[in-house]
Amino acid sequence: MALGIPYHKMMIDIILPQAFKNILPALVNESIALLKDSALVSTIGATDLLRRANIVASEKYVYFEPLLFAGLIYYGMIMSLTWLARKLERRLRRSD
């Protein structure tokens, strides 16, 4: 404020980028925990994977393969989220 920077411009250009950079790891960890705990896939538009795997398993009397497939899908989603966060963190670290 002593430099004459308006509050709105100071928040957008100075404070928010630093705050975002500091909260990014915690935000990613919470997102991954939310994905694991609450089956966020149902929000994306697909049926909940574990429920669908149980339905297929009860119809076909095969329990291991559907649950393994659902686990692989969750693993892929978590790994892609982790990769995206790592890439974003590197980009923010370079901007120092």
N, CA, C and O atoms as CSV, one atom per row, in Angstrom:
chain,resi,resn,atom,element,x,y,z
A,1,MET,N,N,0.823,-1.177,0.000
A,1,MET,CA,C,0.000,0.000,0.000
A,1,MET,C,C,0.875,1.251,0.000
A,1,MET,O,O,0.481,2.301,-0.509
A,2,ALA,N,N,2.061,1.123,0.576
A,2,ALA,CA,C,2.958,2.263,0.593
A,2,ALA,C,C,3.461,2.592,-0.811
A,2,ALA,O,O,3.843,3.731,-1.079
A,3,LEU,N,N,3.463,1.627,-1.690
A,3,LEU,CA,C,3.901,1.849,-3.063
A,3,LEU,C,C,2.789,2.388,-3.958
A,3,LEU,O,O,3.032,2.731,-5.115
A,4,GLY,N,N,1.582,2.462,-3.429
A,4,GLY,CA,C,0.469,2.990,-4.200
A,4,GLY,C,C,-0.238,1.958,-5.056
A,4,GLY,O,O,-0.932,2.315,-6.008
A,5,ILE,N,N,-0.073,0.684,-4.732
A,5,ILE,CA,C,-0.743,-0.375,-5.482
A,5,ILE,C,C,-2.154,-0.537,-4.910
A,5,ILE,O,O,-2.314,-0.701,-3.701
A,6,PRO,N,N,-3.168,-0.493,-5.760
A,6,PRO,CA,C,-4.535,-0.679,-5.265
A,6,PRO,C,C,-4.724,-2.079,-4.674
A,6,PRO,O,O,-4.046,-3.026,-5.072
A,7,TYR,N,N,-5.641,-2.196,-3.731
A,7,TYR,CA,C,-5.866,-3.449,-3.012
A,7,TYR,C,C,-6.201,-4.600,-3.969
A,7,TYR,O,O,-5.639,-5.688,-3.843
A,8,HIS,N,N,-7.100,-4.373,-4.914
A,8,HIS,CA,C,-7.521,-5.411,-5.845
A,8,HIS,C,C,-6.342,-5.928,-6.671
A,8,HIS,O,O,-6.172,-7.139,-6.813
A,9,LYS,N,N,-5.547,-5.041,-7.204
A,9,LYS,CA,C,-4.389,-5.430,-8.017
A,9,LYS,C,C,-3.331,-6.127,-7.155
A,9,LYS,O,O,-2.689,-7.077,-7.602
A,10,MET,N,N,-3.154,-5.648,-5.918
A,10,MET,CA,C,-2.191,-6.269,-5.009
A,10,MET,C,C,-2.605,-7.709,-4.693
A,10,MET,O,O,-1.753,-8.597,-4.650
A,11,MET,N,N,-3.894,-7.951,-4.474
A,11,MET,CA,C,-4.368,-9.303,-4.177
A,11,MET,C,C,-4.153,-10.237,-5.371
A,11,MET,O,O,-3.699,-11.367,-5.194
A,12,ILE,N,N,-4.473,-9.778,-6.577
A,12,ILE,CA,C,-4.376,-10.630,-7.761
A,12,ILE,C,C,-2.931,-10.891,-8.163
A,12,ILE,O,O,-2.589,-12.017,-8.523
A,13,ASP,N,N,-2.090,-9.888,-8.110
A,13,ASP,CA,C,-0.728,-10.012,-8.628
A,13,ASP,C,C,0.305,-10.462,-7.598
A,13,ASP,O,O,1.323,-11.047,-7.967
A,14,ILE,N,N,0.062,-10.202,-6.321
A,14,ILE,CA,C,1.103,-10.467,-5.325
A,14,ILE,C,C,0.683,-11.531,-4.320
A,14,ILE,O,O,1.389,-12.526,-4.152
A,15,ILE,N,N,-0.426,-11.348,-3.661
A,15,ILE,CA,C,-0.782,-12.200,-2.526
A,15,ILE,C,C,-1.348,-13.545,-2.965
A,15,ILE,O,O,-0.907,-14.579,-2.461
A,16,LEU,N,N,-2.312,-13.569,-3.889
A,16,LEU,CA,C,-2.937,-14.833,-4.284
A,16,LEU,C,C,-1.971,-15.826,-4.944
A,16,LEU,O,O,-2.060,-17.017,-4.646
A,17,PRO,N,N,-1.054,-15.399,-5.825
A,17,PRO,CA,C,-0.109,-16.403,-6.360
A,17,PRO,C,C,0.762,-17.048,-5.277
A,17,PRO,O,O,1.050,-18.242,-5.343
A,18,GLN,N,N,1.175,-16.267,-4.291
A,18,GLN,CA,C,1.978,-16.838,-3.207
A,18,GLN,C,C,1.143,-17.769,-2.330
A,18,GLN,O,O,1.611,-18.828,-1.912
A,19,ALA,N,N,-0.088,-17.367,-2.059
A,19,ALA,CA,C,-0.962,-18.202,-1.241
A,19,ALA,C,C,-1.295,-19.510,-1.962
A,19,ALA,O,O,-1.286,-20.575,-1.345
A,20,PHE,N,N,-1.584,-19.438,-3.250
A,20,PHE,CA,C,-1.901,-20.639,-4.026
A,20,PHE,C,C,-0.722,-21.591,-4.058
A,20,PHE,O,O,-0.895,-22.805,-3.955
A,21,LYS,N,N,0.460,-21.052,-4.198
A,21,LYS,CA,C,1.673,-21.868,-4.237
A,21,LYS,C,C,1.881,-22.590,-2.902
A,21,LYS,O,O,2.352,-23.727,-2.880
A,22,ASN,N,N,1.536,-21.941,-1.806
A,22,ASN,CA,C,1.718,-22.548,-0.484
A,22,ASN,C,C,0.645,-23.584,-0.157
A,22,ASN,O,O,0.930,-24.551,0.548
A,23,ILE,N,N,-0.569,-23.407,-0.646
A,23,ILE,CA,C,-1.638,-24.350,-0.297
A,23,ILE,C,C,-1.786,-25.488,-1.294
A,23,ILE,O,O,-2.554,-26.417,-1.044
A,24,LEU,N,N,-1.080,-25.447,-2.405
A,24,LEU,CA,C,-1.252,-26.456,-3.444
A,24,LEU,C,C,-0.998,-27.885,-2.957
A,24,LEU,O,O,-1.822,-28.752,-3.248
A,25,PRO,N,N,0.084,-28.187,-2.236
A,25,PRO,CA,C,0.276,-29.578,-1.791
A,25,PRO,C,C,-0.847,-30.082,-0.890
A,25,PRO,O,O,-1.297,-31.218,-1.041
A,26,ALA,N,N,-1.302,-29.254,0.039
A,26,ALA,CA,C,-2.388,-29.674,0.923
A,26,ALA,C,C,-3.682,-29.842,0.146
A,26,ALA,O,O,-4.465,-30.749,0.430
A,27,LEU,N,N,-3.911,-28.986,-0.819
A,27,LEU,CA,C,-5.119,-29.071,-1.635
A,27,LEU,C,C,-5.136,-30.351,-2.458
A,27,LEU,O,O,-6.181,-30.989,-2.590
A,28,VAL,N,N,-4.000,-30.729,-3.006
A,28,VAL,CA,C,-3.911,-31.965,-3.788
A,28,VAL,C,C,-4.112,-33.185,-2.886
A,28,VAL,O,O,-4.811,-34.126,-3.262
A,29,ASN,N,N,-3.503,-33.172,-1.701
A,29,ASN,CA,C,-3.682,-34.293,-0.780
A,29,ASN,C,C,-5.144,-34.452,-0.374
A,29,ASN,O,O,-5.649,-35.571,-0.299
A,30,GLU,N,N,-5.813,-33.354,-0.117
A,30,GLU,CA,C,-7.235,-33.421,0.232
A,30,GLU,C,C,-8.068,-33.916,-0.937
A,30,GLU,O,O,-9.026,-34.664,-0.744
A,31,SER,N,N,-7.711,-33.505,-2.151
A,31,SER,CA,C,-8.456,-33.966,-3.327
A,31,SER,C,C,-8.301,-35.470,-3.522
A,31,SER,O,O,-9.264,-36.160,-3.855
A,32,ILE,N,N,-7.099,-35.971,-3.316
A,32,ILE,CA,C,-6.862,-37.408,-3.448
A,32,ILE,C,C,-7.606,-38.170,-2.361
A,32,ILE,O,O,-8.189,-39.221,-2.631
A,33,ALA,N,N,-7.595,-37.656,-1.134
A,33,ALA,CA,C,-8.335,-38.313,-0.052
A,33,ALA,C,C,-9.828,-38.308,-0.331
A,33,ALA,O,O,-10.516,-39.290,-0.053
A,34,LEU,N,N,-10.334,-37.212,-0.877
A,34,LEU,CA,C,-11.748,-37.141,-1.221
A,34,LEU,C,C,-12.086,-38.131,-2.322
A,34,LEU,O,O,-13.142,-38.763,-2.291
A,35,LEU,N,N,-11.209,-38.267,-3.277
A,35,LEU,CA,C,-11.430,-39.215,-4.371
A,35,LEU,C,C,-11.460,-40.646,-3.839
A,35,LEU,O,O,-12.296,-41.451,-4.250
A,36,LYS,N,N,-10.552,-40.954,-2.930
A,36,LYS,CA,C,-10.504,-42.300,-2.372
A,36,LYS,C,C,-11.703,-42.577,-1.466
A,36,LYS,O,O,-12.285,-43.661,-1.514
A,37,ASP,N,N,-12.070,-41.599,-0.643
A,37,ASP,CA,C,-13.080,-41.840,0.380
A,37,ASP,C,C,-14.506,-41.805,-0.142
A,37,ASP,O,O,-15.341,-42.594,0.302
A,38,SER,N,N,-14.797,-40.929,-1.055
A,38,SER,CA,C,-16.202,-40.727,-1.382
A,38,SER,C,C,-16.568,-41.101,-2.814
A,38,SER,O,O,-17.676,-40.796,-3.256
A,39,ALA,N,N,-15.696,-41.733,-3.530
A,39,ALA,CA,C,-15.981,-42.165,-4.893
A,39,ALA,C,C,-16.487,-40.994,-5.731
A,39,ALA,O,O,-17.642,-40.957,-6.155
A,40,LEU,N,N,-15.607,-40.063,-5.948
A,40,LEU,CA,C,-15.928,-38.848,-6.686
A,40,LEU,C,C,-16.354,-39.139,-8.119
A,40,LEU,O,O,-16.854,-38.254,-8.812
A,41,VAL,N,N,-16.161,-40.352,-8.554
A,41,VAL,CA,C,-16.528,-40.728,-9.917
A,41,VAL,C,C,-18.016,-40.516,-10.153
A,41,VAL,O,O,-18.422,-40.191,-11.268
A,42,SER,N,N,-18.825,-40.692,-9.134
A,42,SER,CA,C,-20.268,-40.504,-9.314
A,42,SER,C,C,-20.594,-39.054,-9.623
A,42,SER,O,O,-21.584,-38.779,-10.300
A,43,THR,N,N,-19.785,-38.125,-9.144
A,43,THR,CA,C,-19.987,-36.709,-9.450
A,43,THR,C,C,-19.621,-36.423,-10.903
A,43,THR,O,O,-20.243,-35.570,-11.537
A,44,ILE,N,N,-18.637,-37.112,-11.431
A,44,ILE,CA,C,-18.199,-36.899,-12.801
A,44,ILE,C,C,-19.287,-37.349,-13.779
A,44,ILE,O,O,-19.361,-36.830,-14.893
A,45,GLY,N,N,-20.102,-38.274,-13.395
A,45,GLY,CA,C,-21.194,-38.681,-14.268
A,45,GLY,C,C,-21.336,-40.178,-14.428
A,45,GLY,O,O,-22.374,-40.649,-14.895
A,46,ALA,N,N,-20.347,-40.920,-14.061
A,46,ALA,CA,C,-20.439,-42.377,-14.155
A,46,ALA,C,C,-21.059,-42.914,-12.863
A,46,ALA,O,O,-21.156,-42.210,-11.858
A,47,THR,N,N,-21.467,-44.158,-12.922
A,47,THR,CA,C,-21.969,-44.812,-11.726
A,47,THR,C,C,-20.795,-45.062,-10.784
A,47,THR,O,O,-19.659,-45.221,-11.231
A,48,ASP,N,N,-21.063,-45.096,-9.515
A,48,ASP,CA,C,-20.009,-45.373,-8.542
A,48,ASP,C,C,-19.347,-46.705,-8.887
A,48,ASP,O,O,-20.018,-47.727,-9.029
A,49,LEU,N,N,-18.038,-46.678,-9.017
A,49,LEU,CA,C,-17.316,-47.854,-9.522
A,49,LEU,C,C,-17.449,-49.080,-8.622
A,49,LEU,O,O,-17.680,-50.187,-9.109
A,50,LEU,N,N,-17.306,-48.889,-7.334
A,50,LEU,CA,C,-17.377,-50.057,-6.461
A,50,LEU,C,C,-18.781,-50.652,-6.428
A,50,LEU,O,O,-18.934,-51.871,-6.361
A,51,ARG,N,N,-19.794,-49.813,-6.472
A,51,ARG,CA,C,-21.170,-50.330,-6.514
A,51,ARG,C,C,-21.396,-51.091,-7.814
A,51,ARG,O,O,-21.987,-52.171,-7.813
A,52,ARG,N,N,-20.933,-50.533,-8.906
A,52,ARG,CA,C,-21.102,-51.204,-10.198
A,52,ARG,C,C,-20.318,-52.519,-10.227
A,52,ARG,O,O,-20.792,-53.511,-10.780
A,53,ALA,N,N,-19.132,-52.527,-9.638
A,53,ALA,CA,C,-18.345,-53.766,-9.589
A,53,ALA,C,C,-19.067,-54.831,-8.768
A,53,ALA,O,O,-19.040,-56.010,-9.123
A,54,ASN,N,N,-19.707,-54.429,-7.684
A,54,ASN,CA,C,-20.463,-55.392,-6.883
A,54,ASN,C,C,-21.676,-55.925,-7.641
A,54,ASN,O,O,-22.017,-57.101,-7.514
A,55,ILE,N,N,-22.327,-55.071,-8.425
A,55,ILE,CA,C,-23.475,-55.532,-9.217
A,55,ILE,C,C,-23.032,-56.552,-10.263
A,55,ILE,O,O,-23.666,-57.592,-10.438
A,56,VAL,N,N,-21.940,-56.244,-10.953
A,56,VAL,CA,C,-21.422,-57.181,-11.959
A,56,VAL,C,C,-20.986,-58.481,-11.295
A,56,VAL,O,O,-21.231,-59.567,-11.820
A,57,ALA,N,N,-20.342,-58.365,-10.146
A,57,ALA,CA,C,-19.871,-59.563,-9.450
A,57,ALA,C,C,-21.041,-60.447,-9.019
A,57,ALA,O,O,-20.960,-61.670,-9.124
A,58,SER,N,N,-22.113,-59.849,-8.543
A,58,SER,CA,C,-23.245,-60.664,-8.095
A,58,SER,C,C,-23.998,-61.284,-9.279
A,58,SER,O,O,-24.602,-62.347,-9.139
A,59,GLU,N,N,-23.965,-60.626,-10.436
A,59,GLU,CA,C,-24.633,-61.203,-11.607
A,59,GLU,C,C,-23.834,-62.350,-12.213
A,59,GLU,O,O,-24.410,-63.338,-12.668
A,60,LYS,N,N,-22.515,-62.221,-12.221
A,60,LYS,CA,C,-21.664,-63.205,-12.897
A,60,LYS,C,C,-21.029,-64.213,-11.937
A,60,LYS,O,O,-20.400,-65.176,-12.376
A,61,TYR,N,N,-21.191,-63.997,-10.628
A,61,TYR,CA,C,-20.574,-64.836,-9.605
A,61,TYR,C,C,-19.051,-64.859,-9.718
A,61,TYR,O,O,-18.403,-65.858,-9.404
A,62,VAL,N,N,-18.495,-63.738,-10.171
A,62,VAL,CA,C,-17.047,-63.567,-10.254
A,62,VAL,C,C,-16.746,-62.274,-9.515
A,62,VAL,O,O,-17.168,-61.204,-9.952
A,63,TYR,N,N,-16.024,-62.352,-8.405
A,63,TYR,CA,C,-15.849,-61.179,-7.554
A,63,TYR,C,C,-14.498,-60.501,-7.710
A,63,TYR,O,O,-14.392,-59.290,-7.520
A,64,PHE,N,N,-13.489,-61.242,-8.044
A,64,PHE,CA,C,-12.146,-60.659,-8.062
A,64,PHE,C,C,-11.932,-59.703,-9.233
A,64,PHE,O,O,-11.429,-58.597,-9.035
A,65,GLU,N,N,-12.298,-60.101,-10.434
A,65,GLU,CA,C,-12.004,-59.304,-11.623
A,65,GLU,C,C,-12.704,-57.942,-11.640
A,65,GLU,O,O,-12.048,-56.947,-11.945
A,66,PRO,N,N,-14.006,-57.844,-11.328
A,66,PRO,CA,C,-14.621,-56.516,-11.328
A,66,PRO,C,C,-14.030,-55.574,-10.285
A,66,PRO,O,O,-13.853,-54.384,-10.547
A,67,LEU,N,N,-13.726,-56.101,-9.111
A,67,LEU,CA,C,-13.130,-55.265,-8.068
A,67,LEU,C,C,-11.703,-54.870,-8.424
A,67,LEU,O,O,-11.270,-53.758,-8.121
A,68,LEU,N,N,-10.973,-55.774,-9.064
A,68,LEU,CA,C,-9.628,-55.442,-9.528
A,68,LEU,C,C,-9.679,-54.346,-10.586
A,68,LEU,O,O,-8.872,-53.417,-10.558
A,69,PHE,N,N,-10.615,-54.451,-11.508
A,69,PHE,CA,C,-10.779,-53.443,-12.548
A,69,PHE,C,C,-11.152,-52.087,-11.951
A,69,PHE,O,O,-10.620,-51.059,-12.370
A,70,ALA,N,N,-12.060,-52.078,-10.982
A,70,ALA,CA,C,-12.436,-50.823,-10.315
A,70,ALA,C,C,-11.240,-50.227,-9.584
A,70,ALA,O,O,-11.042,-49.012,-9.594
A,71,GLY,N,N,-10.451,-51.076,-8.955
A,71,GLY,CA,C,-9.246,-50.595,-8.276
A,71,GLY,C,C,-8.245,-49.990,-9.246
A,71,GLY,O,O,-7.614,-48.980,-8.935
A,72,LEU,N,N,-8.092,-50.593,-10.411
A,72,LEU,CA,C,-7.186,-50.051,-11.422
A,72,LEU,C,C,-7.667,-48.703,-11.948
A,72,LEU,O,O,-6.856,-47.820,-12.230
A,73,ILE,N,N,-8.976,-48.541,-12.079
A,73,ILE,CA,C,-9.514,-47.247,-12.531
A,73,ILE,C,C,-9.245,-46.173,-11.484
A,73,ILE,O,O,-8.813,-45.069,-11.815
A,74,TYR,N,N,-9.507,-46.505,-10.204
A,74,TYR,CA,C,-9.213,-45.543,-9.135
A,74,TYR,C,C,-7.724,-45.199,-9.102
A,74,TYR,O,O,-7.352,-44.037,-8.943
A,75,TYR,N,N,-6.881,-46.213,-9.254
A,75,TYR,CA,C,-5.434,-45.988,-9.245
A,75,TYR,C,C,-5.027,-45.053,-10.383
A,75,TYR,O,O,-4.212,-44.152,-10.186
A,76,GLY,N,N,-5.590,-45.265,-11.564
A,76,GLY,CA,C,-5.292,-44.391,-12.699
A,76,GLY,C,C,-5.734,-42.958,-12.451
A,76,GLY,O,O,-5.024,-42.013,-12.796
A,77,MET,N,N,-6.901,-42.801,-11.855
A,77,MET,CA,C,-7.387,-41.446,-11.562
A,77,MET,C,C,-6.495,-40.747,-10.544
A,77,MET,O,O,-6.189,-39.565,-10.700
A,78,ILE,N,N,-6.081,-41.455,-9.518
A,78,ILE,CA,C,-5.239,-40.859,-8.482
A,78,ILE,C,C,-3.856,-40.530,-9.035
A,78,ILE,O,O,-3.296,-39.480,-8.723
A,79,MET,N,N,-3.308,-41.417,-9.849
A,79,MET,CA,C,-1.992,-41.160,-10.422
A,79,MET,C,C,-2.032,-39.986,-11.394
A,79,MET,O,O,-1.084,-39.203,-11.452
A,80,SER,N,N,-3.108,-39.855,-12.155
A,80,SER,CA,C,-3.200,-38.714,-13.063
A,80,SER,C,C,-3.351,-37.405,-12.295
A,80,SER,O,O,-2.788,-36.386,-12.696
A,81,LEU,N,N,-4.100,-37.419,-11.202
A,81,LEU,CA,C,-4.221,-36.229,-10.366
A,81,LEU,C,C,-2.880,-35.870,-9.727
A,81,LEU,O,O,-2.527,-34.694,-9.641
A,82,THR,N,N,-2.144,-36.869,-9.285
A,82,THR,CA,C,-0.825,-36.631,-8.701
A,82,THR,C,C,0.136,-36.082,-9.746
A,82,THR,O,O,0.897,-35.157,-9.462
A,83,TRP,N,N,0.108,-36.636,-10.943
A,83,TRP,CA,C,0.981,-36.156,-12.021
A,83,TRP,C,C,0.655,-34.709,-12.381
A,83,TRP,O,O,1.556,-33.892,-12.570
A,84,LEU,N,N,-0.632,-34.397,-12.476
A,84,LEU,CA,C,-1.047,-33.037,-12.789
A,84,LEU,C,C,-0.602,-32.055,-11.703
A,84,LEU,O,O,-0.140,-30.956,-12.010
A,85,ALA,N,N,-0.739,-32.448,-10.446
A,85,ALA,CA,C,-0.317,-31.575,-9.341
A,85,ALA,C,C,1.192,-31.381,-9.348
A,85,ALA,O,O,1.677,-30.275,-9.107
A,86,ARG,N,N,1.935,-32.444,-9.622
A,86,ARG,CA,C,3.399,-32.331,-9.664
A,86,ARG,C,C,3.840,-31.377,-10.772
A,86,ARG,O,O,4.754,-30.572,-10.590
A,87,LYS,N,N,3.177,-31.481,-11.916
A,87,LYS,CA,C,3.496,-30.597,-13.036
A,87,LYS,C,C,3.168,-29.145,-12.696
A,87,LYS,O,O,3.936,-28.240,-13.022
A,88,LEU,N,N,2.030,-28.922,-12.042
A,88,LEU,CA,C,1.644,-27.575,-11.638
A,88,LEU,C,C,2.595,-27.010,-10.590
A,88,LEU,O,O,2.937,-25.829,-10.641
A,89,GLU,N,N,3.025,-27.836,-9.642
A,89,GLU,CA,C,3.981,-27.385,-8.629
A,89,GLU,C,C,5.315,-27.003,-9.260
A,89,GLU,O,O,5.917,-25.998,-8.882
A,90,ARG,N,N,5.779,-27.801,-10.223
A,90,ARG,CA,C,7.031,-27.455,-10.907
A,90,ARG,C,C,6.906,-26.138,-11.648
A,90,ARG,O,O,7.827,-25.321,-11.627
A,91,ARG,N,N,5.789,-25.930,-12.294
A,91,ARG,CA,C,5.577,-24.683,-13.024
A,91,ARG,C,C,5.542,-23.487,-12.081
A,91,ARG,O,O,6.093,-22.429,-12.385
A,92,LEU,N,N,4.892,-23.662,-10.939
A,92,LEU,CA,C,4.850,-22.560,-9.967
A,92,LEU,C,C,6.222,-22.328,-9.334
A,92,LEU,O,O,6.575,-21.189,-9.025
A,93,ARG,N,N,6.995,-23.390,-9.139
A,93,ARG,CA,C,8.333,-23.238,-8.566
A,93,ARG,C,C,9.246,-22.494,-9.538
A,93,ARG,O,O,10.092,-21.709,-9.109
A,94,ARG,N,N,9.085,-22.729,-10.836
A,94,ARG,CA,C,9.894,-22.055,-11.844
A,94,ARG,C,C,9.588,-20.568,-11.925
A,94,ARG,O,O,10.442,-19.780,-12.332
A,95,SER,N,N,8.383,-20.178,-11.544
A,95,SER,CA,C,7.978,-18.785,-11.678
A,95,SER,C,C,8.559,-17.885,-10.584
A,95,SER,O,O,8.300,-16.681,-10.583
A,96,ASP,N,N,9.330,-18.439,-9.664
A,96,ASP,CA,C,9.944,-17.598,-8.614
A,96,ASP,C,C,10.886,-16.577,-9.154
A,96,ASP,O,O,11.468,-15.808,-8.389
